[in-house]
Amino acid sequence: MLGPMAFKLPESVLVVVHTAALDVLLIERAANPGFWQSVTGSREPDDPDLEATARRELLEETGLSAGTLTDWRLTNRYEIWPQWRARYAPDVTHNTEHVYGFLVPEVTVATLDPAEHAAQLWLPWQQAMEKVFSPTNRDAVRQLAQRAGR
């Protein structure tokens, strides 16, 4: 975790948790009611690679570890929203996001950290795509359907 003076690294993961039927897990940010998203999180200095970041974030944000993690080899670069820039070094304005999928055997209840997420829900991919607040998250859910040939 970040120390008191540490800045977040401008590299993160987005992990779309889903079933074979393409139901998608969404979690609502506690600090931003109405902001629904897939699992996301910044790489930490001690993460050996991005897969480790994805697995760590899955466990921290949902408690999920049983499933198949797939690196989609998809990278998004976007401008960090002004309200979140203070978390990064002063010269950092953009983040690089790496997209993963996480296939779980069935819809399951995630274990949320109430300081980070307030609620969860599973939706068919079409509805999940409409509910997420982030354009890159929306695109990733759309890609999930394309990857499954739907």
SEVOVEX-251421 format. One line per 4 residues: number of its first residue (from 1); their letters; for each residue x, y, z of N, C-alpha, C, O. Coordinates in Angstrom, 1 decimal. Example, Ala and Ser with C-alpha at 12.3 -4.5 7.8 and 13.67 -1.06 7.14 Angstrom:
! residues 2
1) AS) 13.2:-5.7:7.8:12.3:-4.5:7.8:13.2:-3.3:7.8:14.2:-3.3:8.5  12.8:-2.2:7.1:13.7:-1.1:7.1:12.9:0.0:7.9:13.4:1.1:8.0 $
//
This chain:
! residues 150
1) MLGP) 0.8:-1.2:0.0:0.0:0.0:0.0:0.9:1.2:0.0:2.1:1.2:0.3  0.3:2.3:-0.3:1.0:3.6:-0.4:1.4:4.2:0.9:0.5:4.2:1.8  2.6:4.7:1.1:2.9:5.4:2.3:2.4:6.8:2.3:1.8:7.2:1.3  2.6:7.5:3.3:2.1:8.9:3.4:2.5:9.8:2.4:1.8:10.7:2.0 $
5) MAFK) 3.8:9.7:1.8:4.3:10.6:0.8:4.4:10.0:-0.6:4.9:10.6:-1.5  4.0:8.7:-0.7:4.1:8.0:-2.0:3.0:8.4:-2.9:1.9:8.6:-2.6  3.4:8.5:-4.2:2.4:8.8:-5.3:2.0:7.5:-5.9:2.8:6.6:-6.0  0.8:7.5:-6.5:0.4:6.3:-7.3:1.2:6.3:-8.6:1.5:7.3:-9.1 $
9) LPES) 1.5:5.1:-9.0:2.1:4.9:-10.3:1.1:5.1:-11.4:-0.1:4.7:-11.2  1.4:5.7:-12.5:0.4:6.0:-13.6:0.3:4.8:-14.5:0.3:4.9:-15.7  0.2:3.6:-13.9:0.0:2.4:-14.6:-1.0:1.5:-13.8:-0.8:1.4:-12.6  -2.1:1.0:-14.5:-3.1:0.3:-13.7:-3.6:-0.9:-14.5:-3.3:-1.1:-15.7 $
13) VLVV) -4.5:-1.6:-13.9:-5.2:-2.7:-14.5:-6.7:-2.5:-14.4:-7.2:-1.8:-13.5  -7.4:-3.0:-15.4:-8.9:-3.1:-15.4:-9.2:-4.5:-15.6:-8.8:-5.1:-16.6  -9.9:-5.1:-14.7:-10.2:-6.6:-14.8:-11.7:-6.8:-14.9:-12.5:-6.4:-13.9  -12.2:-7.3:-16.0:-13.6:-7.6:-16.2:-13.9:-9.0:-15.7:-13.5:-10.0:-16.2 $
17) VHTA) -14.6:-9.0:-14.5:-15.0:-10.3:-13.9:-16.3:-10.7:-14.6:-17.2:-10.0:-14.6  -16.3:-12.0:-15.1:-17.5:-12.4:-15.8:-17.6:-13.9:-15.8:-16.7:-14.7:-15.4  -18.8:-14.4:-16.1:-19.1:-15.8:-16.2:-19.1:-16.2:-17.7:-19.0:-15.3:-18.6  -19.2:-17.5:-18.0:-19.2:-18.0:-19.4:-20.5:-17.4:-20.1:-20.4:-17.3:-21.3 $
21) ALDV) -21.5:-17.2:-19.3:-22.8:-16.6:-19.9:-22.7:-15.1:-20.1:-23.6:-14.5:-20.6  -21.5:-14.6:-19.8:-21.2:-13.1:-20.0:-22.0:-12.2:-19.0:-22.4:-11.1:-19.4  -22.3:-12.7:-17.8:-22.8:-11.9:-16.8:-21.5:-11.2:-16.2:-20.5:-11.9:-16.0  -21.6:-9.9:-15.9:-20.4:-9.2:-15.5:-20.6:-8.6:-14.1:-21.7:-8.1:-13.8 $
25) LLIE) -19.6:-8.7:-13.3:-19.6:-8.2:-11.9:-19.3:-6.7:-12.0:-18.2:-6.3:-12.6  -20.1:-5.9:-11.4:-19.8:-4.4:-11.3:-19.8:-4.1:-9.8:-20.6:-4.7:-9.0  -18.9:-3.2:-9.4:-18.8:-2.7:-8.0:-18.9:-1.2:-8.0:-18.4:-0.5:-8.9  -19.6:-0.7:-7.0:-19.9:0.8:-6.9:-18.9:1.4:-6.0:-18.7:0.9:-4.8 $
29) RAAN) -18.2:2.5:-6.4:-17.2:3.2:-5.6:-17.9:3.8:-4.4:-18.9:4.5:-4.5  -17.4:3.6:-3.2:-17.9:4.1:-2.0:-17.9:5.6:-2.0:-18.8:6.3:-1.5  -16.8:6.2:-2.4:-16.6:7.6:-2.4:-17.3:8.4:-3.5:-17.4:9.6:-3.5  -17.8:7.6:-4.5:-18.5:8.2:-5.6:-19.8:7.4:-6.0:-19.8:6.6:-6.9 $
33) PGFW) -20.8:7.6:-5.2:-22.1:6.8:-5.4:-22.5:7.0:-6.9:-22.5:8.1:-7.4  -22.9:5.9:-7.5:-23.4:5.9:-8.8:-22.3:5.6:-9.8:-22.5:5.4:-11.0  -21.0:5.6:-9.3:-19.9:5.2:-10.2:-19.6:3.7:-10.1:-19.0:3.2:-9.2  -20.2:3.0:-11.1:-20.0:1.5:-11.2:-18.9:1.2:-12.1:-18.6:1.9:-13.1 $
37) QSVT) -18.1:0.2:-11.7:-17.0:-0.2:-12.5:-16.6:-1.7:-12.3:-17.2:-2.4:-11.5  -15.7:-2.1:-13.2:-15.1:-3.4:-13.0:-14.0:-3.2:-12.0:-13.8:-2.1:-11.4  -13.2:-4.3:-11.7:-12.1:-4.2:-10.7:-11.0:-3.3:-11.4:-10.7:-3.6:-12.6  -10.5:-2.4:-10.7:-9.4:-1.5:-11.2:-8.4:-1.3:-10.1:-8.7:-1.4:-8.9 $
41) GSRE) -7.2:-0.9:-10.5:-6.2:-0.6:-9.4:-4.9:-0.3:-10.0:-4.5:-0.8:-11.1  -4.1:0.5:-9.3:-2.8:0.9:-9.8:-1.8:-0.2:-9.4:-1.8:-0.8:-8.4  -0.8:-0.2:-10.3:0.4:-1.1:-10.0:1.1:-0.5:-8.9:1.2:0.7:-8.7  1.6:-1.4:-8.0:2.4:-0.9:-6.8:3.8:-1.3:-7.1:4.1:-2.3:-7.8 $
45) PDDP) 4.8:-0.5:-6.5:6.2:-0.8:-6.7:6.6:-2.2:-6.5:7.5:-2.7:-7.2  6.0:-2.9:-5.5:6.4:-4.3:-5.2:5.7:-5.4:-6.0:5.9:-6.5:-5.8  4.8:-5.0:-7.0:4.1:-5.9:-7.8:5.2:-6.4:-8.9:5.7:-5.5:-9.6  5.5:-7.7:-9.0:6.5:-8.1:-9.9:6.1:-7.9:-11.4:7.0:-7.7:-12.3 $
49) DLEA) 4.8:-7.9:-11.7:4.3:-7.7:-13.1:2.8:-7.3:-13.0:2.2:-7.3:-11.9  2.3:-7.1:-14.2:0.9:-6.6:-14.2:-0.1:-7.7:-13.9:-1.2:-7.4:-13.3  0.2:-9.0:-14.1:-0.6:-10.1:-13.7:-0.7:-10.1:-12.2:-1.8:-10.3:-11.7  0.4:-9.9:-11.5:0.3:-9.8:-10.1:-0.5:-8.7:-9.6:-1.3:-8.8:-8.6 $
53) TARR) -0.5:-7.5:-10.3:-1.3:-6.4:-9.9:-2.8:-6.8:-10.1:-3.6:-6.5:-9.2  -3.1:-7.4:-11.2:-4.5:-7.9:-11.5:-5.0:-8.8:-10.4:-6.1:-8.7:-9.9  -4.2:-9.8:-10.0:-4.6:-10.8:-9.0:-4.7:-10.1:-7.6:-5.6:-10.4:-6.9  -3.8:-9.2:-7.3:-3.9:-8.5:-6.0:-5.1:-7.7:-6.0:-5.8:-7.7:-5.0 $
57) ELLE) -5.4:-6.9:-7.0:-6.6:-6.1:-7.0:-7.9:-6.9:-7.0:-8.8:-6.6:-6.3  -7.9:-8.0:-7.7:-9.1:-8.9:-7.6:-9.3:-9.4:-6.1:-10.5:-9.3:-5.7  -8.3:-9.8:-5.5:-8.4:-10.3:-4.1:-8.8:-9.1:-3.2:-9.7:-9.3:-2.3  -8.1:-8.0:-3.3:-8.4:-6.8:-2.4:-9.9:-6.3:-2.6:-10.5:-6.0:-1.6 $
61) ETGL) -10.3:-6.2:-3.9:-11.6:-5.6:-4.1:-12.8:-6.5:-4.1:-13.9:-6.1:-3.9  -12.5:-7.8:-4.3:-13.7:-8.8:-4.4:-13.5:-10.0:-3.6:-14.5:-10.7:-3.3  -12.3:-10.3:-3.1:-12.0:-11.6:-2.4:-12.0:-12.8:-3.4:-11.8:-13.9:-2.9  -12.1:-12.5:-4.7:-12.1:-13.6:-5.6:-10.7:-14.0:-6.0:-9.8:-13.2:-6.3 $
65) SAGT) -10.4:-15.3:-6.0:-9.2:-15.9:-6.5:-9.4:-17.1:-7.4:-8.5:-17.4:-8.2  -10.5:-17.7:-7.3:-10.8:-18.9:-8.1:-11.4:-18.5:-9.4:-12.6:-18.0:-9.5  -10.6:-18.6:-10.5:-11.1:-18.3:-11.8:-9.9:-18.3:-12.8:-8.8:-18.6:-12.4  -10.2:-17.9:-14.0:-9.1:-17.9:-15.0:-8.9:-16.4:-15.4:-9.7:-15.8:-16.0 $
69) LTDW) -7.7:-16.0:-15.2:-7.2:-14.6:-15.5:-6.6:-14.7:-16.9:-5.7:-15.5:-17.2  -7.1:-13.8:-17.8:-6.6:-13.7:-19.2:-6.1:-12.3:-19.5:-6.9:-11.3:-19.3  -4.9:-12.1:-19.9:-4.4:-10.8:-20.4:-4.9:-10.6:-21.8:-4.6:-11.3:-22.7  -5.7:-9.6:-21.9:-6.3:-9.3:-23.2:-5.4:-8.6:-24.2:-5.7:-8.4:-25.3 $
73) RLTN) -4.2:-8.2:-23.7:-3.2:-7.5:-24.5:-3.8:-6.3:-25.1:-3.6:-5.9:-26.3  -4.6:-5.6:-24.3:-5.2:-4.4:-24.6:-4.8:-3.3:-23.7:-4.9:-3.5:-22.4  -4.3:-2.2:-24.2:-3.8:-1.1:-23.4:-4.5:0.2:-23.7:-4.7:0.5:-24.9  -5.0:0.9:-22.7:-5.6:2.2:-22.9:-4.7:3.3:-22.2:-4.2:3.1:-21.1 $
77) RYEI) -4.6:4.4:-22.9:-3.9:5.5:-22.3:-4.9:6.7:-22.2:-5.6:7.0:-23.2  -5.1:7.2:-21.0:-6.1:8.3:-20.9:-5.6:9.4:-19.9:-4.8:9.1:-19.1  -6.3:10.5:-20.0:-6.0:11.6:-19.1:-6.6:11.3:-17.8:-7.8:10.9:-17.7  -5.8:11.5:-16.7:-6.4:11.3:-15.3:-7.3:12.5:-15.0:-6.9:13.6:-15.2 $
81) WPQW) -8.5:12.2:-14.5:-9.4:13.2:-14.2:-8.8:14.2:-13.1:-8.1:13.7:-12.2  -9.1:15.5:-13.3:-8.4:16.4:-12.4:-8.7:16.2:-10.9:-7.8:16.4:-10.1  -9.8:15.7:-10.5:-10.1:15.4:-9.1:-9.3:14.3:-8.5:-9.2:14.2:-7.3  -8.6:13.5:-9.4:-7.8:12.4:-8.9:-6.3:12.6:-9.1:-5.5:11.7:-8.8 $
85) RARY) -5.9:13.7:-9.7:-4.5:14.0:-10.1:-3.6:14.1:-8.9:-2.4:13.8:-8.9  -4.1:14.6:-7.7:-3.3:14.8:-6.5:-2.7:13.5:-6.0:-1.8:13.5:-5.3  -3.3:12.4:-6.4:-2.8:11.1:-6.0:-1.5:10.7:-6.7:-0.7:9.8:-6.3  -1.1:11.4:-7.8:0.0:11.1:-8.6:1.1:12.2:-8.5:0.8:13.3:-8.0 $
89) APDV) 2.3:12.0:-8.9:3.3:13.0:-8.9:2.9:14.2:-9.7:2.1:14.1:-10.6  3.3:15.4:-9.3:2.8:16.6:-9.9:2.9:16.7:-11.5:2.1:17.4:-12.1  3.9:16.0:-12.1:4.0:16.1:-13.5:3.2:15.1:-14.3:3.2:15.0:-15.5  2.5:14.2:-13.6:1.7:13.1:-14.2:0.3:13.5:-14.6:-0.4:14.0:-13.7 $
93) THNT) 0.0:13.4:-15.8:-1.4:13.7:-16.3:-2.1:12.6:-16.9:-3.3:12.6:-17.1  -1.4:11.5:-17.3:-2.0:10.4:-18.0:-1.7:9.1:-17.3:-0.7:8.9:-16.6  -2.6:8.1:-17.5:-2.4:6.8:-17.0:-2.5:5.8:-18.1:-3.1:6.0:-19.1  -1.7:4.7:-18.0:-1.8:3.6:-18.9:-2.5:2.4:-18.2:-2.0:1.9:-17.2 $
97) EHVY) -3.6:1.9:-18.8:-4.4:0.9:-18.2:-4.3:-0.4:-19.0:-4.4:-0.3:-20.3  -4.1:-1.5:-18.4:-3.9:-2.8:-19.0:-5.2:-3.6:-18.7:-5.6:-3.7:-17.5  -5.8:-4.2:-19.7:-7.1:-4.9:-19.5:-7.0:-6.4:-19.5:-6.2:-7.0:-20.2  -7.7:-7.0:-18.5:-7.7:-8.4:-18.3:-9.1:-8.8:-18.1:-10.0:-8.0:-17.8 $
101) GFLV) -9.4:-10.1:-18.4:-10.6:-10.8:-18.1:-10.4:-11.8:-17.0:-9.4:-12.3:-16.9  -11.5:-12.0:-16.2:-11.4:-13.0:-15.1:-12.7:-13.8:-15.2:-13.7:-13.3:-14.8  -12.6:-15.0:-15.7:-13.7:-15.9:-15.9:-13.9:-16.7:-14.6:-13.0:-17.4:-14.1  -15.1:-16.6:-14.0:-15.5:-17.3:-12.8:-16.5:-18.4:-13.2:-17.2:-18.2:-14.1 $
105) PEVT) -16.6:-19.5:-12.4:-17.5:-20.6:-12.7:-18.9:-20.2:-12.7:-19.8:-20.7:-13.4  -19.3:-19.2:-11.8:-20.7:-18.9:-11.6:-20.8:-17.5:-11.0:-19.8:-17.0:-10.4  -22.0:-16.9:-11.0:-22.2:-15.7:-10.3:-22.0:-16.0:-8.8:-22.5:-17.0:-8.3  -21.2:-15.1:-8.2:-20.9:-15.3:-6.8:-20.9:-14.0:-6.0:-20.8:-12.9:-6.7 $
109) VATL) -21.0:-14.0:-4.7:-21.0:-12.8:-3.9:-19.6:-12.4:-3.7:-18.8:-13.2:-3.1  -19.2:-11.2:-4.0:-17.9:-10.7:-3.8:-17.8:-10.2:-2.3:-18.8:-9.8:-1.8  -16.6:-10.2:-1.8:-16.3:-9.7:-0.5:-15.7:-8.3:-0.7:-14.6:-8.2:-1.1  -16.5:-7.3:-0.4:-16.1:-5.9:-0.7:-15.5:-5.2:0.6:-15.9:-5.5:1.7 $
113) DPAE) -14.5:-4.3:0.3:-14.0:-3.5:1.4:-14.9:-2.3:1.4:-14.9:-1.5:0.5  -15.7:-2.1:2.5:-16.6:-1.0:2.5:-16.0:0.4:2.4:-16.7:1.4:2.1  -14.7:0.5:2.7:-14.1:1.8:2.5:-13.8:2.1:1.1:-13.7:3.3:0.7  -13.9:1.1:0.2:-13.6:1.3:-1.2:-14.8:1.1:-2.1:-15.0:1.9:-3.1 $
117) HAAQ) -15.7:0.1:-1.7:-16.9:-0.1:-2.6:-18.1:-0.3:-1.7:-18.0:-1.0:-0.7  -19.2:0.2:-2.2:-20.4:0.2:-1.4:-21.4:-0.9:-1.8:-22.2:-1.3:-1.0  -21.4:-1.3:-3.0:-22.4:-2.3:-3.5:-21.8:-3.1:-4.7:-20.8:-2.7:-5.3  -22.5:-4.2:-5.0:-22.1:-5.0:-6.2:-23.3:-5.5:-6.9:-24.4:-5.6:-6.3 $
121) LWLP) -23.2:-5.8:-8.1:-24.2:-6.4:-8.9:-23.7:-7.1:-10.1:-22.7:-6.7:-10.6  -24.4:-8.1:-10.5:-24.1:-8.9:-11.7:-25.1:-8.5:-12.7:-26.3:-8.5:-12.5  -24.7:-8.2:-13.9:-25.5:-7.8:-15.0:-25.1:-8.5:-16.3:-23.9:-8.8:-16.5  -26.1:-8.8:-17.2:-25.7:-9.2:-18.5:-24.8:-8.2:-19.2:-24.9:-7.0:-18.9 $
125) WQQA) -23.9:-8.6:-20.0:-22.8:-7.7:-20.5:-23.4:-6.4:-21.2:-22.8:-5.3:-21.0  -24.6:-6.5:-21.8:-25.1:-5.3:-22.5:-25.5:-4.3:-21.4:-25.3:-3.1:-21.6  -26.1:-4.7:-20.3:-26.5:-3.8:-19.3:-25.3:-3.3:-18.5:-25.2:-2.1:-18.1  -24.3:-4.1:-18.3:-23.1:-3.7:-17.6:-22.4:-2.7:-18.4:-21.8:-1.7:-17.8 $
129) MEKV) -22.3:-2.8:-19.7:-21.7:-1.9:-20.6:-22.3:-0.5:-20.5:-21.6:0.5:-20.5  -23.6:-0.4:-20.3:-24.3:0.8:-20.1:-24.2:1.5:-18.8:-24.3:2.7:-18.6  -23.9:0.6:-17.7:-23.9:1.1:-16.4:-22.5:1.7:-15.9:-22.5:2.6:-15.1  -21.4:1.2:-16.5:-20.1:1.6:-16.0:-19.9:3.1:-16.4:-20.4:3.5:-17.5 $
133) FSPT) -19.2:3.8:-15.6:-19.0:5.2:-15.8:-17.8:5.5:-16.7:-17.7:6.6:-17.4  -16.8:4.6:-16.8:-15.6:4.9:-17.6:-15.7:4.4:-19.0:-16.2:3.3:-19.3  -15.3:5.2:-20.0:-15.4:4.8:-21.4:-14.5:3.6:-21.7:-14.9:2.8:-22.5  -13.3:3.5:-21.0:-12.5:2.3:-21.2:-13.1:1.1:-20.7:-12.9:0.0:-21.2 $
137) NRDA) -13.8:1.2:-19.6:-14.5:0.1:-19.0:-15.6:-0.4:-19.9:-15.9:-1.6:-20.1  -16.4:0.6:-20.5:-17.4:0.3:-21.4:-16.9:-0.5:-22.6:-17.5:-1.5:-23.0  -15.8:0.0:-23.1:-15.1:-0.7:-24.3:-14.7:-2.1:-23.9:-14.8:-3.0:-24.8  -14.2:-2.3:-22.7:-13.7:-3.6:-22.3:-14.9:-4.6:-22.2:-14.7:-5.7:-22.6 $
141) VRQL) -16.0:-4.1:-21.7:-17.2:-5.0:-21.6:-17.7:-5.3:-23.0:-18.1:-6.5:-23.3  -17.6:-4.4:-23.9:-18.0:-4.7:-25.3:-17.1:-5.7:-25.9:-17.5:-6.6:-26.6  -15.8:-5.5:-25.6:-14.8:-6.5:-26.1:-15.0:-7.9:-25.6:-14.7:-8.9:-26.3  -15.5:-8.0:-24.3:-15.8:-9.3:-23.8:-16.8:-10.0:-24.7:-16.5:-11.2:-25.0 $
145) AQRA) -17.8:-9.4:-25.1:-18.8:-10.0:-26.0:-18.2:-10.4:-27.3:-18.4:-11.4:-27.9  -17.3:-9.5:-27.9:-16.7:-9.8:-29.1:-15.7:-11.0:-29.0:-15.7:-11.8:-29.9  -15.0:-11.0:-27.9:-14.1:-12.2:-27.6:-14.8:-13.5:-27.5:-14.3:-14.5:-27.8  -16.1:-13.4:-27.1:-16.9:-14.6:-26.9:-17.7:-14.9:-28.2:-18.4:-15.9:-28.2 $
149) GR) -17.5:-14.1:-29.2:-18.2:-14.3:-30.5:-19.7:-13.9:-30.4:-20.5:-14.6:-31.1  -20.0:-12.9:-29.6:-21.5:-12.6:-29.5:-21.7:-11.1:-30.0:-22.8:-10.7:-30.0 $
//
